[in-house]
Amino acid sequence: MKKLAKFLELIAQYKPNPIPFSNESNIGIGSKFIYCPHPFTNWSLNPAFENQEGQRIHTKEGFRRTDREPSTVAFCHENPDAYKIYCVGGSSTYCTGIFDNRQVWPHILQTKLRSQEANQPLSVINGGVGGWSTIQSLVRLSTWGPLLKPDLLIVYQVKNEFTPMFNGRASETTVFPDYANVMAQISDVMGSSLVGRVSSWQKINDGISSVYVNRLQNGSKNLGRLDSEFVDGILNRFEIITQTAKIWDAQVMLVPEIVASGPYKKAVDQVGDRLQNLADRFDHVHFWDPRPLMPTGQNYFLDKMHLSSQGCYQFADLLSRQVQAVMMTNALL
């Protein structure tokens, strides 16, 4: 009955060829889709999405809220002296599987830092979007970064660099560096018709695997296409992120993503290990490795990489100490 009710709501909210993002108060593609099409990043967060409590948990610009303010930009304009921290990442930064914004680690980090830095106005911006790689994060950073001008970037993102290779059709012997030969457009998956919108609702909300052409069940074999050139390209994107932040004099903290086990772990750890060398090359870049510090039991993780509410609290507590050290160093300069 619950699924039927949601399908009926989708039908009631249907608009042909909607634009999800707007300064006006509208419902775009409706309140039931977590994700929506985006002209440059393929997909982003649907501003109109509502959680089980009927709360809109995304801002109108498509960021996950860390404050009650419905606009990320408006909050920054109203608090020009705030120390701004921008979290770059995919689903492990967005915190997929947790629908209460107060229980995700960027929000908890903000709460902790505000209590510890009472004399310093502070805001944490959650820039994570499920399924995003550094390619999409770079697009967002290059457009919103110069406007928001964060003082610190926290980059917690690796695994999704390999997701298109894992899920992409095996007939492609090599994967293009922009994933163009293994990834479809989410707008094509959703379609503009009522039937397409309703039929795609469940598979898009369960994840965005539907954007991959002919997703395979035995995708671990596809990681055999990974080579050193592909990994070097990933690390180049991390370096571009660090240099983009330098345009407005931001600090950067590179944080290896935790994958406890499974077919992705070796590749993710390989990139995570090399982030230390990248950080050592630049004075404004810091490195913090949570992998030996975070417990990986079922109380802390929903699966092999997504933190539970308890895990988010633990992660934010550890991370807050590193952020405070960076803030203190900046204050002394």
Secondary structure as a PSIPRED ss2 file (coil, helix, strand):
# PSIPRED VFORMAT (PSIPRED V4.0)

   1 M C   1.000  0.000  0.000
   2 K H   0.000  1.000  0.000
   3 K H   0.000  1.000  0.000
   4 L H   0.000  1.000  0.000
   5 A H   0.000  1.000  0.000
   6 K H   0.000  1.000  0.000
   7 F H   0.000  1.000  0.000
   8 L H   0.000  1.000  0.000
   9 E H   0.000  1.000  0.000
  10 L H   0.000  1.000  0.000
  11 I H   0.000  1.000  0.000
  12 A H   0.000  1.000  0.000
  13 Q H   0.000  1.000  0.000
  14 Y C   1.000  0.000  0.000
  15 K C   1.000  0.000  0.000
  16 P C   1.000  0.000  0.000
  17 N C   1.000  0.000  0.000
  18 P C   1.000  0.000  0.000
  19 I C   1.000  0.000  0.000
  20 P C   1.000  0.000  0.000
  21 F C   1.000  0.000  0.000
  22 S C   1.000  0.000  0.000
  23 N C   1.000  0.000  0.000
  24 E C   1.000  0.000  0.000
  25 S C   1.000  0.000  0.000
  26 N C   1.000  0.000  0.000
  27 I C   1.000  0.000  0.000
  28 G C   1.000  0.000  0.000
  29 I C   1.000  0.000  0.000
  30 G C   1.000  0.000  0.000
  31 S C   1.000  0.000  0.000
  32 K C   1.000  0.000  0.000
  33 F C   1.000  0.000  0.000
  34 I C   1.000  0.000  0.000
  35 Y E   0.000  0.000  1.000
  36 C E   0.000  0.000  1.000
  37 P E   0.000  0.000  1.000
  38 H E   0.000  0.000  1.000
  39 P C   1.000  0.000  0.000
  40 F C   1.000  0.000  0.000
  41 T C   1.000  0.000  0.000
  42 N E   0.000  0.000  1.000
  43 W E   0.000  0.000  1.000
  44 S E   0.000  0.000  1.000
  45 L E   0.000  0.000  1.000
  46 N C   1.000  0.000  0.000
  47 P C   1.000  0.000  0.000
  48 A C   1.000  0.000  0.000
  49 F C   1.000  0.000  0.000
  50 E E   0.000  0.000  1.000
  51 N C   1.000  0.000  0.000
  52 Q C   1.000  0.000  0.000
  53 E C   1.000  0.000  0.000
  54 G C   1.000  0.000  0.000
  55 Q C   1.000  0.000  0.000
  56 R E   0.000  0.000  1.000
  57 I C   1.000  0.000  0.000
  58 H E   0.000  0.000  1.000
  59 T C   1.000  0.000  0.000
  60 K C   1.000  0.000  0.000
  61 E C   1.000  0.000  0.000
  62 G C   1.000  0.000  0.000
  63 F C   1.000  0.000  0.000
  64 R E   0.000  0.000  1.000
  65 R C   1.000  0.000  0.000
  66 T C   1.000  0.000  0.000
  67 D C   1.000  0.000  0.000
  68 R C   1.000  0.000  0.000
  69 E C   1.000  0.000  0.000
  70 P C   1.000  0.000  0.000
  71 S C   1.000  0.000  0.000
  72 T H   0.000  1.000  0.000
  73 V H   0.000  1.000  0.000
  74 A H   0.000  1.000  0.000
  75 F H   0.000  1.000  0.000
  76 C H   0.000  1.000  0.000
  77 H H   0.000  1.000  0.000
  78 E H   0.000  1.000  0.000
  79 N C   1.000  0.000  0.000
  80 P C   1.000  0.000  0.000
  81 D C   1.000  0.000  0.000
  82 A C   1.000  0.000  0.000
  83 Y E   0.000  0.000  1.000
  84 K E   0.000  0.000  1.000
  85 I E   0.000  0.000  1.000
  86 Y E   0.000  0.000  1.000
  87 C E   0.000  0.000  1.000
  88 V E   0.000  0.000  1.000
  89 G E   0.000  0.000  1.000
  90 G C   1.000  0.000  0.000
  91 S H   0.000  1.000  0.000
  92 S H   0.000  1.000  0.000
  93 T H   0.000  1.000  0.000
  94 Y H   0.000  1.000  0.000
  95 C C   1.000  0.000  0.000
  96 T C   1.000  0.000  0.000
  97 G C   1.000  0.000  0.000
  98 I C   1.000  0.000  0.000
  99 F C   1.000  0.000  0.000
 100 D C   1.000  0.000  0.000
 101 N H   0.000  1.000  0.000
 102 R H   0.000  1.000  0.000
 103 Q H   0.000  1.000  0.000
 104 V C   1.000  0.000  0.000
 105 W H   0.000  1.000  0.000
 106 P H   0.000  1.000  0.000
 107 H H   0.000  1.000  0.000
 108 I H   0.000  1.000  0.000
 109 L H   0.000  1.000  0.000
 110 Q H   0.000  1.000  0.000
 111 T H   0.000  1.000  0.000
 112 K H   0.000  1.000  0.000
 113 L H   0.000  1.000  0.000
 114 R H   0.000  1.000  0.000
 115 S H   0.000  1.000  0.000
 116 Q H   0.000  1.000  0.000
 117 E C   1.000  0.000  0.000
 118 A C   1.000  0.000  0.000
 119 N C   1.000  0.000  0.000
 120 Q C   1.000  0.000  0.000
 121 P C   1.000  0.000  0.000
 122 L E   0.000  0.000  1.000
 123 S E   0.000  0.000  1.000
 124 V E   0.000  0.000  1.000
 125 I E   0.000  0.000  1.000
 126 N E   0.000  0.000  1.000
 127 G C   1.000  0.000  0.000
 128 G C   1.000  0.000  0.000
 129 V C   1.000  0.000  0.000
 130 G C   1.000  0.000  0.000
 131 G C   1.000  0.000  0.000
 132 W C   1.000  0.000  0.000
 133 S C   1.000  0.000  0.000
 134 T H   0.000  1.000  0.000
 135 I H   0.000  1.000  0.000
 136 Q H   0.000  1.000  0.000
 137 S H   0.000  1.000  0.000
 138 L H   0.000  1.000  0.000
 139 V H   0.000  1.000  0.000
 140 R H   0.000  1.000  0.000
 141 L H   0.000  1.000  0.000
 142 S H   0.000  1.000  0.000
 143 T H   0.000  1.000  0.000
 144 W H   0.000  1.000  0.000
 145 G H   0.000  1.000  0.000
 146 P H   0.000  1.000  0.000
 147 L H   0.000  1.000  0.000
 148 L H   0.000  1.000  0.000
 149 K C   1.000  0.000  0.000
 150 P C   1.000  0.000  0.000
 151 D C   1.000  0.000  0.000
 152 L E   0.000  0.000  1.000
 153 L E   0.000  0.000  1.000
 154 I E   0.000  0.000  1.000
 155 V E   0.000  0.000  1.000
 156 Y E   0.000  0.000  1.000
 157 Q C   1.000  0.000  0.000
 158 V C   1.000  0.000  0.000
 159 K H   0.000  1.000  0.000
 160 N H   0.000  1.000  0.000
 161 E H   0.000  1.000  0.000
 162 F C   1.000  0.000  0.000
 163 T H   0.000  1.000  0.000
 164 P H   0.000  1.000  0.000
 165 M H   0.000  1.000  0.000
 166 F H   0.000  1.000  0.000
 167 N H   0.000  1.000  0.000
 168 G C   1.000  0.000  0.000
 169 R C   1.000  0.000  0.000
 170 A C   1.000  0.000  0.000
 171 S C   1.000  0.000  0.000
 172 E C   1.000  0.000  0.000
 173 T C   1.000  0.000  0.000
 174 T C   1.000  0.000  0.000
 175 V C   1.000  0.000  0.000
 176 F C   1.000  0.000  0.000
 177 P C   1.000  0.000  0.000
 178 D C   1.000  0.000  0.000
 179 Y C   1.000  0.000  0.000
 180 A C   1.000  0.000  0.000
 181 N C   1.000  0.000  0.000
 182 V C   1.000  0.000  0.000
 183 M E   0.000  0.000  1.000
 184 A C   1.000  0.000  0.000
 185 Q C   1.000  0.000  0.000
 186 I H   0.000  1.000  0.000
 187 S H   0.000  1.000  0.000
 188 D H   0.000  1.000  0.000
 189 V H   0.000  1.000  0.000
 190 M H   0.000  1.000  0.000
 191 G C   1.000  0.000  0.000
 192 S C   1.000  0.000  0.000
 193 S C   1.000  0.000  0.000
 194 L H   0.000  1.000  0.000
 195 V H   0.000  1.000  0.000
 196 G H   0.000  1.000  0.000
 197 R H   0.000  1.000  0.000
 198 V H   0.000  1.000  0.000
 199 S H   0.000  1.000  0.000
 200 S H   0.000  1.000  0.000
 201 W H   0.000  1.000  0.000
 202 Q H   0.000  1.000  0.000
 203 K H   0.000  1.000  0.000
 204 I H   0.000  1.000  0.000
 205 N H   0.000  1.000  0.000
 206 D C   1.000  0.000  0.000
 207 G C   1.000  0.000  0.000
 208 I C   1.000  0.000  0.000
 209 S H   0.000  1.000  0.000
 210 S H   0.000  1.000  0.000
 211 V H   0.000  1.000  0.000
 212 Y E   0.000  0.000  1.000
 213 V C   1.000  0.000  0.000
 214 N C   1.000  0.000  0.000
 215 R C   1.000  0.000  0.000
 216 L C   1.000  0.000  0.000
 217 Q C   1.000  0.000  0.000
 218 N C   1.000  0.000  0.000
 219 G H   0.000  1.000  0.000
 220 S H   0.000  1.000  0.000
 221 K H   0.000  1.000  0.000
 222 N H   0.000  1.000  0.000
 223 L H   0.000  1.000  0.000
 224 G H   0.000  1.000  0.000
 225 R H   0.000  1.000  0.000
 226 L C   1.000  0.000  0.000
 227 D C   1.000  0.000  0.000
 228 S H   0.000  1.000  0.000
 229 E H   0.000  1.000  0.000
 230 F H   0.000  1.000  0.000
 231 V H   0.000  1.000  0.000
 232 D H   0.000  1.000  0.000
 233 G H   0.000  1.000  0.000
 234 I H   0.000  1.000  0.000
 235 L H   0.000  1.000  0.000
 236 N H   0.000  1.000  0.000
 237 R H   0.000  1.000  0.000
 238 F H   0.000  1.000  0.000
 239 E H   0.000  1.000  0.000
 240 I H   0.000  1.000  0.000
 241 I H   0.000  1.000  0.000
 242 T H   0.000  1.000  0.000
 243 Q H   0.000  1.000  0.000
 244 T H   0.000  1.000  0.000
 245 A H   0.000  1.000  0.000
 246 K H   0.000  1.000  0.000
 247 I C   1.000  0.000  0.000
 248 W C   1.000  0.000  0.000
 249 D C   1.000  0.000  0.000
 250 A C   1.000  0.000  0.000
 251 Q E   0.000  0.000  1.000
 252 V E   0.000  0.000  1.000
 253 M E   0.000  0.000  1.000
 254 L E   0.000  0.000  1.000
 255 V C   1.000  0.000  0.000
 256 P C   1.000  0.000  0.000
 257 E C   1.000  0.000  0.000
 258 I C   1.000  0.000  0.000
 259 V C   1.000  0.000  0.000
 260 A C   1.000  0.000  0.000
 261 S C   1.000  0.000  0.000
 262 G C   1.000  0.000  0.000
 263 P C   1.000  0.000  0.000
 264 Y C   1.000  0.000  0.000
 265 K H   0.000  1.000  0.000
 266 K H   0.000  1.000  0.000
 267 A H   0.000  1.000  0.000
 268 V H   0.000  1.000  0.000
 269 D H   0.000  1.000  0.000
 270 Q H   0.000  1.000  0.000
 271 V H   0.000  1.000  0.000
 272 G H   0.000  1.000  0.000
 273 D H   0.000  1.000  0.000
 274 R H   0.000  1.000  0.000
 275 L H   0.000  1.000  0.000
 276 Q H   0.000  1.000  0.000
 277 N H   0.000  1.000  0.000
 278 L H   0.000  1.000  0.000
 279 A H   0.000  1.000  0.000
 280 D H   0.000  1.000  0.000
 281 R C   1.000  0.000  0.000
 282 F C   1.000  0.000  0.000
 283 D C   1.000  0.000  0.000
 284 H C   1.000  0.000  0.000
 285 V E   0.000  0.000  1.000
 286 H E   0.000  0.000  1.000
 287 F E   0.000  0.000  1.000
 288 W C   1.000  0.000  0.000
 289 D C   1.000  0.000  0.000
 290 P C   1.000  0.000  0.000
 291 R C   1.000  0.000  0.000
 292 P C   1.000  0.000  0.000
 293 L C   1.000  0.000  0.000
 294 M C   1.000  0.000  0.000
 295 P C   1.000  0.000  0.000
 296 T C   1.000  0.000  0.000
 297 G C   1.000  0.000  0.000
 298 Q C   1.000  0.000  0.000
 299 N C   1.000  0.000  0.000
 300 Y C   1.000  0.000  0.000
 301 F E   0.000  0.000  1.000
 302 L C   1.000  0.000  0.000
 303 D C   1.000  0.000  0.000
 304 K C   1.000  0.000  0.000
 305 M C   1.000  0.000  0.000
 306 H C   1.000  0.000  0.000
 307 L E   0.000  0.000  1.000
 308 S C   1.000  0.000  0.000
 309 S H   0.000  1.000  0.000
 310 Q H   0.000  1.000  0.000
 311 G H   0.000  1.000  0.000
 312 C H   0.000  1.000  0.000
 313 Y H   0.000  1.000  0.000
 314 Q H   0.000  1.000  0.000
 315 F H   0.000  1.000  0.000
 316 A H   0.000  1.000  0.000
 317 D H   0.000  1.000  0.000
 318 L H   0.000  1.000  0.000
 319 L H   0.000  1.000  0.000
 320 S H   0.000  1.000  0.000
 321 R H   0.000  1.000  0.000
 322 Q H   0.000  1.000  0.000
 323 V H   0.000  1.000  0.000
 324 Q H   0.000  1.000  0.000
 325 A H   0.000  1.000  0.000
 326 V H   0.000  1.000  0.000
 327 M H   0.000  1.000  0.000
 328 M H   0.000  1.000  0.000
 329 T H   0.000  1.000  0.000
 330 N H   0.000  1.000  0.000
 331 A H   0.000  1.000  0.000
 332 L H   0.000  1.000  0.000
 333 L C   1.000  0.000  0.000
